[in-house]
Amino acid sequence: MKQLKSTLALATAAVVLSVTGFAHAGATLDGVKKKGFVQCGVSDGLPGFSVPDKDGKILGIDADMCRAVAAAVFGDATKVKFSQLNAKERFTALQSGEVDVLSRNTTWTSSRDAGMGLLFTGVTYYDGIGFLVNNKLGVKSAKELDGATICIQAGTTTELNVSDYFRANNLKYTPITFDTSDESAKSLESGRCDVLTSDKSQLYAQRSKLASPTDYIVLPETISKEPLGPVVRKGDEDWFNIVRWTLFAMLNAEEAGVTSKNVVAEAKSSKNPDVARLLGADGEYGKDLKLPKDWVVQIVSQVGNYGEVFEKNLGKSTPLAIDRGLNALWNNGGIQYAPPVR
């Protein structure tokens, strides 16, 4: 019955889109304001991105993106509720309106952006597919995986990318698919498969959950481009802009040296014109986004700038210990870059 209702909702949405070309602009934003919180779709348990702590609070960079959106809209980062979704059900949940935004380590591709009634708003994490193996396997490169049995999460871009890689390198493999990342990792640990493949960030996260993490290594190859970011439904430019510029605000704040500790003081006294515009001390740039004047101050003071959020959830002080790499700012060796608020 639940599946039937979802199918009917999608069919109705498709009819509306085919007749009008777009949904009513502002409908999502209006709905979010009316109910008083953001409903955010996250993963079903991925350390560093979205995972419940011992008290049930969802932690991770994807969860914090949704908190930042809530801080921008309501001035209160706690006004968010989370729906934990596996890879197969995530897009249906967004398309049907079950969630307002999907912030769930999801790869931006042309088919998803153009063929599913969805829009990616930016990239929170630049990633790529890799391979996790037990040291006992004795391999140091993906080129040595001929004949391997590989665990793959169903409903992801990983399936096609791994197939392409093995075919291009004239290698054979046997895939075993699972609905959740935890099932895949447990199968690697039990010896059911030789290799676990996924985005490298996910491999580091799953390795941290294994009984003996040091027994496993991530092979050096990165075989694809996996830009991960928040997704919204097409047809609501107001909501799209808010989610997009929330990320941009966090990146611009890091670049400007604005942190959760100094943002309030900077908003009051900064002599830097770019910082004054960013923090609402100069101009009415929040108004363009249908947000309060201090929207960026609320984001950074309550959630942090991009660098703070990255380090708290994924950085060297965490069990994942992931380098910034491509996710460093453009002026610090990475490719993270945000348009200016002006």
C-alpha positions, 0 to 999 in steps of 0.5 A: 500500500505504501508503495502504491501511494508513492507511485500515485504521488509520483504519477500525479507529480509527473502529470503536473509537470508535463502540463505546466512545465514546472511546479508552483514557484515557492511551494516548498519554501512556503511549506517549510515555513508553514510546518516550521522545520526542514525535513531532510533526507540523509543516509541510513547510517554513514559515519562522517556524513549522517549517523545517529550518536548514542542519543539518537542525534544525527551527526555528519556533514550532510546533516549539518548542511540541513541544519545550516539551511534551517539556520538560514530560514528560521534562525534556528539550526535545530528546526530540522527533522531527518529521514534516514533513507537507503540508496534505492528509496532516496530519490522517491522520497524527494520526488514524492515530497516526503523530504524537502531536501536530500543531503545524502552523499549523492552523486551529481550526474546528468541523468539525475539532474535532467531526467528525474525532476531534480536539481543538485544545488552544489558540491559539499564533497568531491569524491571518487569510487575506490576499493577496500580490501583486507590486507590478507588479500595481498593486493596493492592495486585495483589492477590486481583484482581480476576474478575478485568477488566485489560487494556493491550497494544497489541503486548507486552510480558505483555499479556502472562505474565498476563495470566500466573500469573492469571492462576497460582494463580487461578484468573479470569480477563477480558482483554481489549487491546489497541494499545498504552500505552496512550489509556490504561492509559486513559481507566484506568482513565475513569473507563473502566478498574479496572487495568492497567498492564505493565512494572513497569517503564511504570506504573510510567510514565503513572501515572505521566501523569494522572490528579491526579497521587496521586489517583493511586498506583503501587501494590507491586508485580513484576510478570515477568523479563523484561530486556529492551534494544536496538535491531538491525538486525542480520547480521551486527556484526560491527553495533551490536558491536557499539551499544552494546559497547556504553552501556558498555562504559557508564556503565564503565564510571560510575563505574570509576567515569568518568562523563560529567564534568570530562571526558575531564580532565580524558582523558588527565591526568588519572593515572588509567590504566583502565580509560586510556584504556576506554578513548583512552589515552592508546591503540587502542581499538576504532579501533577494533570497527571501531570507533575513538580513543576518542569515549568514551570521545564523548559519556560521554561528550555529553550524560553522563555516565549511572548514569547521564542518568538514574538520568536525565530521571528517577531518584529522581529529575524527576516526575517518582522518580524511585530508581536505584534498580536493575539498580544500578551498581553491586558494589552498590547493583544492577546488572548492569555490563559491560565487560571491555575495554581492 
